[in-house]
Amino acid sequence: MRRKIEDEWDARACLRLAKAAGVSVGEWAGKNGVDGRSLNAWRINLSRAGASGAAAVSPPRLVELVTAAPSRADARYVVHVDGARIELADDFREETLLRLVRALRAC
C-alpha cells in the first residue's frame, strides 16, 4: 500500500523532489512509495490556490515565553494549534513542553 500525502508541506516536498528528478509526478510517486492519485490531487489543488492568488499557509512556529515578573501560582497558559490544545500551569518545566510539542509533531 502506498502512503497518502499527509499535508501541504509533505505535498510540496514531494513535488519538489519529482521536479528535481526530472520525471512526472506519477512516475516519481510510483518509484517512491507514494500514492500517485493523492500527490496529483495535491498538485492540482496547490496550482489552483496559486492561480487564485491564495497565499500558502506558513507552518506553525514556536515562540519562547519568558516570565517577566513573578506571577500568580494559579496562572494558566493555553495554546491551540490545528485542533490540538496544550494547557500549562505557570510552573511548567521546559522539558515537559518540549515533550508535548514533539508528540504533537508526530501526529
Biopython code that builds the backbone (N, CA, C, O; Angstrom):
import numpy as np
from Bio.PDB.StructureBuilder import StructureBuilder

atoms = [
    (1, "MET", "N", (0.846, -1.183, 0.000)),
    (1, "MET", "CA", (0.000, 0.000, 0.000)),
    (1, "MET", "C", (0.886, 1.239, 0.000)),
    (1, "MET", "O", (1.836, 1.337, 0.777)),
    (2, "ARG", "N", (0.573, 2.157, -0.857)),
    (2, "ARG", "CA", (1.358, 3.386, -0.962)),
    (2, "ARG", "C", (0.830, 4.427, 0.023)),
    (2, "ARG", "O", (-0.370, 4.495, 0.291)),
    (3, "ARG", "N", (1.738, 5.228, 0.554)),
    (3, "ARG", "CA", (1.322, 6.215, 1.555)),
    (3, "ARG", "C", (0.670, 7.412, 0.895)),
    (3, "ARG", "O", (1.068, 7.836, -0.190)),
    (4, "LYS", "N", (-0.333, 7.948, 1.561)),
    (4, "LYS", "CA", (-1.011, 9.160, 1.092)),
    (4, "LYS", "C", (-0.228, 10.381, 1.581)),
    (4, "LYS", "O", (0.486, 10.321, 2.582)),
    (5, "ILE", "N", (-0.377, 11.456, 0.874)),
    (5, "ILE", "CA", (0.267, 12.709, 1.253)),
    (5, "ILE", "C", (-0.418, 13.234, 2.509)),
    (5, "ILE", "O", (-1.645, 13.319, 2.562)),
    (6, "GLU", "N", (0.371, 13.583, 3.514)),
    (6, "GLU", "CA", (-0.158, 13.991, 4.811)),
    (6, "GLU", "C", (-0.719, 15.407, 4.834)),
    (6, "GLU", "O", (-1.798, 15.638, 5.379)),
    (7, "ASP", "N", (0.009, 16.358, 4.244)),
    (7, "ASP", "CA", (-0.382, 17.759, 4.338)),
    (7, "ASP", "C", (0.309, 18.554, 3.238)),
    (7, "ASP", "O", (1.028, 17.998, 2.408)),
    (8, "GLU", "N", (0.082, 19.851, 3.247)),
    (8, "GLU", "CA", (0.633, 20.722, 2.209)),
    (8, "GLU", "C", (2.158, 20.665, 2.157)),
    (8, "GLU", "O", (2.739, 20.655, 1.072)),
    (9, "TRP", "N", (2.803, 20.628, 3.307)),
    (9, "TRP", "CA", (4.272, 20.622, 3.332)),
    (9, "TRP", "C", (4.814, 19.319, 2.763)),
    (9, "TRP", "O", (5.817, 19.324, 2.050)),
    (10, "ASP", "N", (4.162, 18.210, 3.069)),
    (10, "ASP", "CA", (4.537, 16.910, 2.511)),
    (10, "ASP", "C", (4.375, 16.953, 0.996)),
    (10, "ASP", "O", (5.264, 16.518, 0.263)),
    (11, "ALA", "N", (3.243, 17.475, 0.521)),
    (11, "ALA", "CA", (2.983, 17.551, -0.917)),
    (11, "ALA", "C", (4.023, 18.412, -1.615)),
    (11, "ALA", "O", (4.569, 18.018, -2.645)),
    (12, "ARG", "N", (4.296, 19.577, -1.063)),
    (12, "ARG", "CA", (5.276, 20.467, -1.696)),
    (12, "ARG", "C", (6.664, 19.820, -1.759)),
    (12, "ARG", "O", (7.375, 19.956, -2.754)),
    (13, "ALA", "N", (7.039, 19.119, -0.693)),
    (13, "ALA", "CA", (8.352, 18.448, -0.680)),
    (13, "ALA", "C", (8.412, 17.376, -1.766)),
    (13, "ALA", "O", (9.401, 17.285, -2.493)),
    (14, "CYS", "N", (7.362, 16.566, -1.880)),
    (14, "CYS", "CA", (7.335, 15.502, -2.897)),
    (14, "CYS", "C", (7.342, 16.101, -4.298)),
    (14, "CYS", "O", (8.047, 15.606, -5.177)),
    (15, "LEU", "N", (6.573, 17.152, -4.516)),
    (15, "LEU", "CA", (6.541, 17.785, -5.834)),
    (15, "LEU", "C", (7.897, 18.377, -6.205)),
    (15, "LEU", "O", (8.305, 18.315, -7.365)),
    (16, "ARG", "N", (8.600, 18.952, -5.225)),
    (16, "ARG", "CA", (9.954, 19.475, -5.490)),
    (16, "ARG", "C", (10.898, 18.343, -5.878)),
    (16, "ARG", "O", (11.703, 18.481, -6.800)),
    (17, "LEU", "N", (10.793, 17.220, -5.165)),
    (17, "LEU", "CA", (11.668, 16.083, -5.467)),
    (17, "LEU", "C", (11.388, 15.512, -6.850)),
    (17, "LEU", "O", (12.319, 15.147, -7.567)),
    (18, "ALA", "N", (10.107, 15.430, -7.236)),
    (18, "ALA", "CA", (9.753, 14.936, -8.568)),
    (18, "ALA", "C", (10.318, 15.859, -9.643)),
    (18, "ALA", "O", (10.862, 15.399, -10.647)),
    (19, "LYS", "N", (10.182, 17.164, -9.422)),
    (19, "LYS", "CA", (10.699, 18.137, -10.387)),
    (19, "LYS", "C", (12.222, 18.033, -10.495)),
    (19, "LYS", "O", (12.780, 18.061, -11.592)),
    (20, "ALA", "N", (12.886, 17.913, -9.338)),
    (20, "ALA", "CA", (14.355, 17.804, -9.336)),
    (20, "ALA", "C", (14.818, 16.533, -10.035)),
    (20, "ALA", "O", (15.884, 16.513, -10.652)),
    (21, "ALA", "N", (14.013, 15.465, -9.939)),
    (21, "ALA", "CA", (14.374, 14.198, -10.587)),
    (21, "ALA", "C", (14.100, 14.240, -12.086)),
    (21, "ALA", "O", (14.572, 13.381, -12.831)),
    (22, "GLY", "N", (13.335, 15.241, -12.529)),
    (22, "GLY", "CA", (13.052, 15.381, -13.951)),
    (22, "GLY", "C", (12.082, 14.340, -14.484)),
    (22, "GLY", "O", (12.122, 13.996, -15.665)),
    (23, "VAL", "N", (11.211, 13.837, -13.616)),
    (23, "VAL", "CA", (10.220, 12.831, -14.041)),
    (23, "VAL", "C", (8.822, 13.337, -13.712)),
    (23, "VAL", "O", (8.656, 14.314, -12.981)),
    (24, "SER", "N", (7.818, 12.655, -14.263)),
    (24, "SER", "CA", (6.445, 13.047, -13.979)),
    (24, "SER", "C", (6.124, 12.775, -12.515)),
    (24, "SER", "O", (6.795, 11.988, -11.849)),
    (25, "VAL", "N", (5.084, 13.445, -12.032)),
    (25, "VAL", "CA", (4.647, 13.255, -10.650)),
    (25, "VAL", "C", (4.266, 11.789, -10.424)),
    (25, "VAL", "O", (4.628, 11.200, -9.406)),
    (26, "GLY", "N", (3.537, 11.209, -11.373)),
    (26, "GLY", "CA", (3.116, 9.811, -11.247)),
    (26, "GLY", "C", (4.291, 8.847, -11.214)),
    (26, "GLY", "O", (4.314, 7.912, -10.414)),
    (27, "GLU", "N", (5.265, 9.077, -12.084)),
    (27, "GLU", "CA", (6.450, 8.208, -12.124)),
    (27, "GLU", "C", (7.243, 8.322, -10.818)),
    (27, "GLU", "O", (7.674, 7.314, -10.259)),
    (28, "TRP", "N", (7.432, 9.556, -10.337)),
    (28, "TRP", "CA", (8.170, 9.759, -9.097)),
    (28, "TRP", "C", (7.439, 9.073, -7.936)),
    (28, "TRP", "O", (8.057, 8.396, -7.114)),
    (29, "ALA", "N", (6.112, 9.258, -7.883)),
    (29, "ALA", "CA", (5.321, 8.669, -6.802)),
    (29, "ALA", "C", (5.461, 7.151, -6.807)),
    (29, "ALA", "O", (5.664, 6.545, -5.755)),
    (30, "GLY", "N", (5.354, 6.534, -7.979)),
    (30, "GLY", "CA", (5.469, 5.079, -8.080)),
    (30, "GLY", "C", (6.815, 4.553, -7.608)),
    (30, "GLY", "O", (6.888, 3.494, -6.985)),
    (31, "LYS", "N", (7.874, 5.285, -7.902)),
    (31, "LYS", "CA", (9.215, 4.857, -7.512)),
    (31, "LYS", "C", (9.516, 5.111, -6.039)),
    (31, "LYS", "O", (10.470, 4.555, -5.493)),
    (32, "ASN", "N", (8.693, 5.961, -5.386)),
    (32, "ASN", "CA", (8.998, 6.359, -4.010)),
    (32, "ASN", "C", (7.931, 5.966, -3.003)),
    (32, "ASN", "O", (7.903, 6.502, -1.895)),
    (33, "GLY", "N", (7.046, 5.032, -3.369)),
    (33, "GLY", "CA", (6.065, 4.516, -2.414)),
    (33, "GLY", "C", (4.983, 5.491, -2.013)),
    (33, "GLY", "O", (4.395, 5.368, -0.938)),
    (34, "VAL", "N", (4.712, 6.473, -2.882)),
    (34, "VAL", "CA", (3.693, 7.483, -2.597)),
    (34, "VAL", "C", (2.485, 7.226, -3.485)),
    (34, "VAL", "O", (2.642, 6.859, -4.649)),
    (35, "ASP", "N", (1.295, 7.411, -2.959)),
    (35, "ASP", "CA", (0.065, 7.267, -3.731)),
    (35, "ASP", "C", (0.024, 8.386, -4.777)),
    (35, "ASP", "O", (-0.102, 9.561, -4.435)),
    (36, "GLY", "N", (0.132, 8.011, -6.042)),
    (36, "GLY", "CA", (0.174, 8.988, -7.126)),
    (36, "GLY", "C", (-1.085, 9.828, -7.224)),
    (36, "GLY", "O", (-1.011, 11.016, -7.538)),
    (37, "ARG", "N", (-2.252, 9.225, -6.958)),
    (37, "ARG", "CA", (-3.506, 9.990, -7.025)),
    (37, "ARG", "C", (-3.540, 11.061, -5.935)),
    (37, "ARG", "O", (-3.993, 12.182, -6.166)),
    (38, "SER", "N", (-3.059, 10.705, -4.754)),
    (38, "SER", "CA", (-3.028, 11.659, -3.652)),
    (38, "SER", "C", (-2.094, 12.824, -3.988)),
    (38, "SER", "O", (-2.449, 13.987, -3.799)),
    (39, "LEU", "N", (-0.912, 12.505, -4.482)),
    (39, "LEU", "CA", (0.053, 13.555, -4.817)),
    (39, "LEU", "C", (-0.462, 14.413, -5.964)),
    (39, "LEU", "O", (-0.301, 15.634, -5.939)),
    (40, "ASN", "N", (-1.075, 13.799, -6.963)),
    (40, "ASN", "CA", (-1.596, 14.573, -8.092)),
    (40, "ASN", "C", (-2.733, 15.498, -7.652)),
    (40, "ASN", "O", (-2.830, 16.633, -8.118)),
    (41, "ALA", "N", (-3.592, 15.010, -6.753)),
    (41, "ALA", "CA", (-4.674, 15.863, -6.240)),
    (41, "ALA", "C", (-4.089, 17.079, -5.527)),
    (41, "ALA", "O", (-4.582, 18.196, -5.689)),
    (42, "TRP", "N", (-3.041, 16.860, -4.742)),
    (42, "TRP", "CA", (-2.383, 17.989, -4.069)),
    (42, "TRP", "C", (-1.775, 18.936, -5.103)),
    (42, "TRP", "O", (-1.863, 20.155, -4.955)),
    (43, "ARG", "N", (-1.162, 18.380, -6.146)),
    (43, "ARG", "CA", (-0.559, 19.218, -7.194)),
    (43, "ARG", "C", (-1.623, 20.124, -7.813)),
    (43, "ARG", "O", (-1.400, 21.322, -7.990)),
    (44, "ILE", "N", (-2.778, 19.547, -8.140)),
    (44, "ILE", "CA", (-3.866, 20.318, -8.755)),
    (44, "ILE", "C", (-4.371, 21.390, -7.791)),
    (44, "ILE", "O", (-4.532, 22.548, -8.176)),
    (45, "ASN", "N", (-4.621, 21.004, -6.544)),
    (45, "ASN", "CA", (-5.139, 21.967, -5.566)),
    (45, "ASN", "C", (-4.150, 23.095, -5.293)),
    (45, "ASN", "O", (-4.545, 24.253, -5.156)),
    (46, "LEU", "N", (-2.872, 22.759, -5.214)),
    (46, "LEU", "CA", (-1.865, 23.797, -4.979)),
    (46, "LEU", "C", (-1.749, 24.734, -6.176)),
    (46, "LEU", "O", (-1.560, 25.938, -6.004)),
    (47, "SER", "N", (-1.859, 24.190, -7.389)),
    (47, "SER", "CA", (-1.778, 25.054, -8.568)),
    (47, "SER", "C", (-3.003, 25.959, -8.645)),
    (47, "SER", "O", (-2.891, 27.114, -9.055)),
    (48, "ARG", "N", (-4.179, 25.444, -8.254)),
    (48, "ARG", "CA", (-5.389, 26.278, -8.225)),
    (48, "ARG", "C", (-5.248, 27.390, -7.188)),
    (48, "ARG", "O", (-5.622, 28.533, -7.447)),
    (49, "ALA", "N", (-4.716, 27.061, -6.032)),
    (49, "ALA", "CA", (-4.525, 28.064, -4.991)),
    (49, "ALA", "C", (-3.576, 29.148, -5.477)),
    (49, "ALA", "O", (-3.784, 30.330, -5.204)),
    (50, "GLY", "N", (-2.527, 28.742, -6.201)),
    (50, "GLY", "CA", (-1.579, 29.716, -6.742)),
    (50, "GLY", "C", (-2.224, 30.592, -7.792)),
    (50, "GLY", "O", (-1.937, 31.788, -7.860)),
    (51, "ALA", "N", (-3.107, 30.009, -8.630)),
    (51, "ALA", "CA", (-3.773, 30.774, -9.681)),
    (51, "ALA", "C", (-4.769, 31.762, -9.102)),
    (51, "ALA", "O", (-4.998, 32.824, -9.681)),
    (52, "SER", "N", (-5.367, 31.422, -7.959)),
    (52, "SER", "CA", (-6.357, 32.321, -7.358)),
    (52, "SER", "C", (-5.707, 33.406, -6.510)),
    (52, "SER", "O", (-6.391, 34.298, -6.007)),
    (53, "GLY", "N", (-4.389, 33.332, -6.349)),
    (53, "GLY", "CA", (-3.693, 34.332, -5.551)),
    (53, "GLY", "C", (-3.700, 34.028, -4.072)),
    (53, "GLY", "O", (-3.256, 34.846, -3.267)),
    (54, "ALA", "N", (-4.202, 32.854, -3.700)),
    (54, "ALA", "CA", (-4.229, 32.499, -2.274)),
    (54, "ALA", "C", (-2.808, 32.299, -1.781)),
    (54, "ALA", "O", (-1.995, 31.662, -2.451)),
    (55, "ALA", "N", (-2.518, 32.828, -0.639)),
    (55, "ALA", "CA", (-1.178, 32.695, -0.057)),
    (55, "ALA", "C", (-1.027, 31.328, 0.589)),
    (55, "ALA", "O", (-1.972, 30.805, 1.179)),
    (56, "ALA", "N", (0.142, 30.763, 0.479)),
    (56, "ALA", "CA", (0.409, 29.491, 1.137)),
    (56, "ALA", "C", (0.406, 29.703, 2.643)),
    (56, "ALA", "O", (0.811, 30.755, 3.137)),
    (57, "VAL", "N", (-0.050, 28.703, 3.354)),
    (57, "VAL", "CA", (-0.096, 28.776, 4.812)),
    (57, "VAL", "C", (1.288, 28.448, 5.358)),
    (57, "VAL", "O", (1.896, 27.451, 4.969)),
    (58, "SER", "N", (1.771, 29.274, 6.243)),
    (58, "SER", "CA", (3.082, 29.032, 6.842)),
    (58, "SER", "C", (2.961, 27.965, 7.917)),
    (58, "SER", "O", (1.935, 27.875, 8.592)),
    (59, "PRO", "N", (4.007, 27.154, 8.081)),
    (59, "PRO", "CA", (3.956, 26.160, 9.142)),
    (59, "PRO", "C", (3.944, 26.849, 10.511)),
    (59, "PRO", "O", (4.491, 27.941, 10.662)),
    (60, "PRO", "N", (3.329, 26.216, 11.494)),
    (60, "PRO", "CA", (3.318, 26.835, 12.821)),
    (60, "PRO", "C", (4.742, 26.987, 13.353)),
    (60, "PRO", "O", (5.620, 26.185, 13.034)),
    (61, "ARG", "N", (4.959, 28.002, 14.152)),
    (61, "ARG", "CA", (6.287, 28.202, 14.737)),
    (61, "ARG", "C", (6.135, 28.344, 16.238)),
    (61, "ARG", "O", (5.090, 28.763, 16.736)),
    (62, "LEU", "N", (7.182, 27.991, 16.945)),
    (62, "LEU", "CA", (7.185, 28.098, 18.399)),
    (62, "LEU", "C", (7.718, 29.461, 18.808)),
    (62, "LEU", "O", (8.644, 29.991, 18.194)),
    (63, "VAL", "N", (7.139, 30.002, 19.821)),
    (63, "VAL", "CA", (7.587, 31.278, 20.365)),
    (63, "VAL", "C", (7.922, 31.049, 21.824)),
    (63, "VAL", "O", (7.113, 30.504, 22.575)),
    (64, "GLU", "N", (9.114, 31.464, 22.229)),
    (64, "GLU", "CA", (9.536, 31.277, 23.614)),
    (64, "GLU", "C", (8.801, 32.249, 24.526)),
    (64, "GLU", "O", (8.725, 33.444, 24.240)),
    (65, "LEU", "N", (8.261, 31.730, 25.624)),
    (65, "LEU", "CA", (7.605, 32.564, 26.629)),
    (65, "LEU", "C", (8.532, 32.680, 27.820)),
    (65, "LEU", "O", (8.981, 31.676, 28.373)),
    (66, "VAL", "N", (8.815, 33.905, 28.210)),
    (66, "VAL", "CA", (9.706, 34.151, 29.333)),
    (66, "VAL", "C", (8.938, 34.977, 30.359)),
    (66, "VAL", "O", (8.333, 35.996, 30.025)),
    (67, "THR", "N", (8.969, 34.531, 31.601)),
    (67, "THR", "CA", (8.291, 35.262, 32.662)),
    (67, "THR", "C", (9.035, 36.546, 32.934)),
    (67, "THR", "O", (10.230, 36.532, 33.230)),
    (68, "ALA", "N", (8.327, 37.662, 32.833)),
    (68, "ALA", "CA", (8.945, 38.959, 33.048)),
    (68, "ALA", "C", (8.973, 39.332, 34.518)),
    (68, "ALA", "O", (9.858, 40.064, 34.962)),
    (69, "ALA", "N", (8.022, 38.837, 35.263)),
    (69, "ALA", "CA", (7.940, 39.162, 36.681)),
    (69, "ALA", "C", (7.299, 37.980, 37.391)),
    (69, "ALA", "O", (6.622, 37.168, 36.760)),
    (70, "PRO", "N", (7.506, 37.879, 38.698)),
    (70, "PRO", "CA", (6.842, 36.799, 39.421)),
    (70, "PRO", "C", (5.345, 36.854, 39.149)),
    (70, "PRO", "O", (4.740, 37.925, 39.120)),
    (71, "SER", "N", (4.770, 35.691, 38.952)),
    (71, "SER", "CA", (3.348, 35.654, 38.615)),
    (71, "SER", "C", (2.580, 34.873, 39.663)),
    (71, "SER", "O", (3.156, 34.283, 40.577)),
    (72, "ARG", "N", (1.284, 34.883, 39.509)),
    (72, "ARG", "CA", (0.429, 34.157, 40.435)),
    (72, "ARG", "C", (0.668, 32.659, 40.278)),
    (72, "ARG", "O", (0.971, 32.189, 39.182)),
    (73, "ALA", "N", (0.539, 31.937, 41.329)),
    (73, "ALA", "CA", (0.765, 30.490, 41.314)),
    (73, "ALA", "C", (-0.290, 29.754, 40.503)),
    (73, "ALA", "O", (-0.035, 28.654, 40.013)),
    (74, "ASP", "N", (-1.469, 30.342, 40.354)),
    (74, "ASP", "CA", (-2.539, 29.653, 39.638)),
    (74, "ASP", "C", (-2.664, 30.096, 38.177)),
    (74, "ASP", "O", (-3.668, 29.786, 37.536)),
    (75, "ALA", "N", (-1.674, 30.811, 37.633)),
    (75, "ALA", "CA", (-1.729, 31.255, 36.233)),
    (75, "ALA", "C", (-1.693, 30.041, 35.306)),
    (75, "ALA", "O", (-0.987, 29.071, 35.577)),
    (76, "ARG", "N", (-2.462, 30.097, 34.202)),
    (76, "ARG", "CA", (-2.539, 29.015, 33.231)),
    (76, "ARG", "C", (-2.251, 29.576, 31.840)),
    (76, "ARG", "O", (-2.578, 30.724, 31.537)),
    (77, "TYR", "N", (-1.636, 28.747, 31.005)),
    (77, "TYR", "CA", (-1.366, 29.098, 29.616)),
    (77, "TYR", "C", (-2.012, 28.031, 28.749)),
    (77, "TYR", "O", (-1.808, 26.837, 28.966)),
    (78, "VAL", "N", (-2.784, 28.460, 27.775)),
    (78, "VAL", "CA", (-3.461, 27.533, 26.874)),
    (78, "VAL", "C", (-3.032, 27.866, 25.451)),
    (78, "VAL", "O", (-3.127, 29.014, 25.017)),
    (79, "VAL", "N", (-2.558, 26.849, 24.728)),
    (79, "VAL", "CA", (-2.123, 27.021, 23.349)),
    (79, "VAL", "C", (-2.978, 26.111, 22.483)),
    (79, "VAL", "O", (-3.089, 24.916, 22.756)),
    (80, "HIS", "N", (-3.589, 26.675, 21.431)),
    (80, "HIS", "CA", (-4.384, 25.909, 20.477)),
    (80, "HIS", "C", (-3.651, 25.923, 19.137)),
    (80, "HIS", "O", (-3.320, 26.994, 18.627)),
    (81, "VAL", "N", (-3.392, 24.737, 18.557)),
    (81, "VAL", "CA", (-2.763, 24.633, 17.248)),
    (81, "VAL", "C", (-3.452, 23.520, 16.483)),
    (81, "VAL", "O", (-3.415, 22.363, 16.900)),
    (82, "ASP", "N", (-4.081, 23.860, 15.363)),
    (82, "ASP", "CA", (-4.726, 22.873, 14.492)),
    (82, "ASP", "C", (-5.575, 21.877, 15.266)),
    (82, "ASP", "O", (-5.463, 20.672, 15.044)),
    (83, "GLY", "N", (-6.400, 22.344, 16.148)),
    (83, "GLY", "CA", (-7.301, 21.468, 16.886)),
    (83, "GLY", "C", (-6.687, 20.820, 18.119)),
    (83, "GLY", "O", (-7.395, 20.188, 18.902)),
    (84, "ALA", "N", (-5.386, 20.969, 18.298)),
    (84, "ALA", "CA", (-4.738, 20.419, 19.493)),
    (84, "ALA", "C", (-4.693, 21.513, 20.566)),
    (84, "ALA", "O", (-4.610, 22.701, 20.254)),
    (85, "ARG", "N", (-4.748, 21.099, 21.809)),
    (85, "ARG", "CA", (-4.752, 22.058, 22.914)),
    (85, "ARG", "C", (-3.717, 21.621, 23.946)),
    (85, "ARG", "O", (-3.691, 20.464, 24.367)),
    (86, "ILE", "N", (-2.876, 22.553, 24.340)),
    (86, "ILE", "CA", (-1.905, 22.321, 25.407)),
    (86, "ILE", "C", (-2.207, 23.347, 26.489)),
    (86, "ILE", "O", (-2.293, 24.545, 26.217)),
    (87, "GLU", "N", (-2.369, 22.867, 27.721)),
    (87, "GLU", "CA", (-2.628, 23.774, 28.842)),
    (87, "GLU", "C", (-1.553, 23.534, 29.892)),
    (87, "GLU", "O", (-1.328, 22.402, 30.320)),
    (88, "LEU", "N", (-0.895, 24.605, 30.297)),
    (88, "LEU", "CA", (0.210, 24.501, 31.247)),
    (88, "LEU", "C", (0.005, 25.482, 32.396)),
    (88, "LEU", "O", (-0.549, 26.567, 32.221)),
    (89, "ALA", "N", (0.458, 25.080, 33.557)),
    (89, "ALA", "CA", (0.465, 25.979, 34.711)),
    (89, "ALA", "C", (1.697, 26.868, 34.604)),
    (89, "ALA", "O", (2.598, 26.587, 33.814)),
    (90, "ASP", "N", (1.740, 27.918, 35.380)),
    (90, "ASP", "CA", (2.852, 28.862, 35.333)),
    (90, "ASP", "C", (4.173, 28.208, 35.729)),
    (90, "ASP", "O", (5.241, 28.683, 35.345)),
    (91, "ASP", "N", (4.105, 27.131, 36.487)),
    (91, "ASP", "CA", (5.338, 26.475, 36.942)),
    (91, "ASP", "C", (5.751, 25.300, 36.054)),
    (91, "ASP", "O", (6.465, 24.408, 36.513)),
    (92, "PHE", "N", (5.307, 25.283, 34.769)),
    (92, "PHE", "CA", (5.653, 24.162, 33.899)),
    (92, "PHE", "C", (7.156, 24.088, 33.666)),
    (92, "PHE", "O", (7.871, 25.086, 33.761)),
    (93, "ARG", "N", (7.613, 22.879, 33.360)),
    (93, "ARG", "CA", (9.034, 22.669, 33.066)),
    (93, "ARG", "C", (9.228, 22.683, 31.558)),
    (93, "ARG", "O", (8.412, 22.127, 30.823)),
    (94, "GLU", "N", (10.281, 23.302, 31.097)),
    (94, "GLU", "CA", (10.558, 23.403, 29.665)),
    (94, "GLU", "C", (10.629, 22.023, 29.013)),
    (94, "GLU", "O", (10.159, 21.844, 27.890)),
    (95, "GLU", "N", (11.210, 21.050, 29.709)),
    (95, "GLU", "CA", (11.325, 19.695, 29.164)),
    (95, "GLU", "C", (9.941, 19.104, 28.887)),
    (95, "GLU", "O", (9.749, 18.388, 27.905)),
    (96, "THR", "N", (8.993, 19.407, 29.753)),
    (96, "THR", "CA", (7.632, 18.895, 29.575)),
    (96, "THR", "C", (7.014, 19.484, 28.321)),
    (96, "THR", "O", (6.406, 18.757, 27.536)),
    (97, "LEU", "N", (7.156, 20.773, 28.120)),
    (97, "LEU", "CA", (6.613, 21.418, 26.930)),
    (97, "LEU", "C", (7.265, 20.840, 25.673)),
    (97, "LEU", "O", (6.572, 20.579, 24.690)),
    (98, "LEU", "N", (8.571, 20.639, 25.687)),
    (98, "LEU", "CA", (9.259, 20.078, 24.526)),
    (98, "LEU", "C", (8.751, 18.677, 24.203)),
    (98, "LEU", "O", (8.577, 18.336, 23.033)),
    (99, "ARG", "N", (8.510, 17.861, 25.235)),
    (99, "ARG", "CA", (7.955, 16.510, 25.008)),
    (99, "ARG", "C", (6.566, 16.587, 24.384)),
    (99, "ARG", "O", (6.243, 15.817, 23.479)),
    (100, "LEU", "N", (5.742, 17.521, 24.871)),
    (100, "LEU", "CA", (4.406, 17.692, 24.317)),
    (100, "LEU", "C", (4.445, 18.133, 22.853)),
    (100, "LEU", "O", (3.688, 17.623, 22.026)),
    (101, "VAL", "N", (5.310, 19.061, 22.545)),
    (101, "VAL", "CA", (5.424, 19.545, 21.164)),
    (101, "VAL", "C", (5.912, 18.426, 20.247)),
    (101, "VAL", "O", (5.405, 18.265, 19.137)),
    (102, "ARG", "N", (6.886, 17.662, 20.703)),
    (102, "ARG", "CA", (7.369, 16.523, 19.878)),
    (102, "ARG", "C", (6.249, 15.526, 19.635)),
    (102, "ARG", "O", (6.115, 15.001, 18.530)),
    (103, "ALA", "N", (5.448, 15.263, 20.652)),
    (103, "ALA", "CA", (4.336, 14.323, 20.497)),
    (103, "ALA", "C", (3.321, 14.862, 19.489)),
    (103, "ALA", "O", (2.813, 14.100, 18.666)),
    (104, "LEU", "N", (3.021, 16.145, 19.537)),
    (104, "LEU", "CA", (2.076, 16.732, 18.578)),
    (104, "LEU", "C", (2.628, 16.675, 17.158)),
    (104, "LEU", "O", (1.888, 16.395, 16.216)),
    (105, "ARG", "N", (3.905, 16.933, 17.002)),
    (105, "ARG", "CA", (4.505, 16.885, 15.657)),
    (105, "ARG", "C", (4.446, 15.480, 15.080)),
    (105, "ARG", "O", (4.362, 15.320, 13.863)),
    (106, "ALA", "N", (4.488, 14.466, 15.922)),
    (106, "ALA", "CA", (4.452, 13.082, 15.454)),
    (106, "ALA", "C", (3.078, 12.670, 14.962)),
    (106, "ALA", "O", (2.943, 11.661, 14.269)),
    (107, "CYS", "N", (2.071, 13.429, 15.306)),
    (107, "CYS", "CA", (0.689, 13.084, 14.893)),
    (107, "CYS", "C", (0.433, 13.413, 13.446)),
    (107, "CYS", "O", (-0.669, 13.186, 12.947)),
]
sb = StructureBuilder()
sb.init_structure("model")
sb.init_model(0)
sb.init_chain("A")
sb.init_seg("    ")
for serial, (resi, resn, name, xyz) in enumerate(atoms, 1):
    if name == "N":
        sb.init_residue(resn, " ", resi, " ")
    sb.init_atom(name, np.array(xyz, "f"), 0.0, 1.0, " ", f" {name:<3s}", serial, name[0])
structure = sb.get_structure()
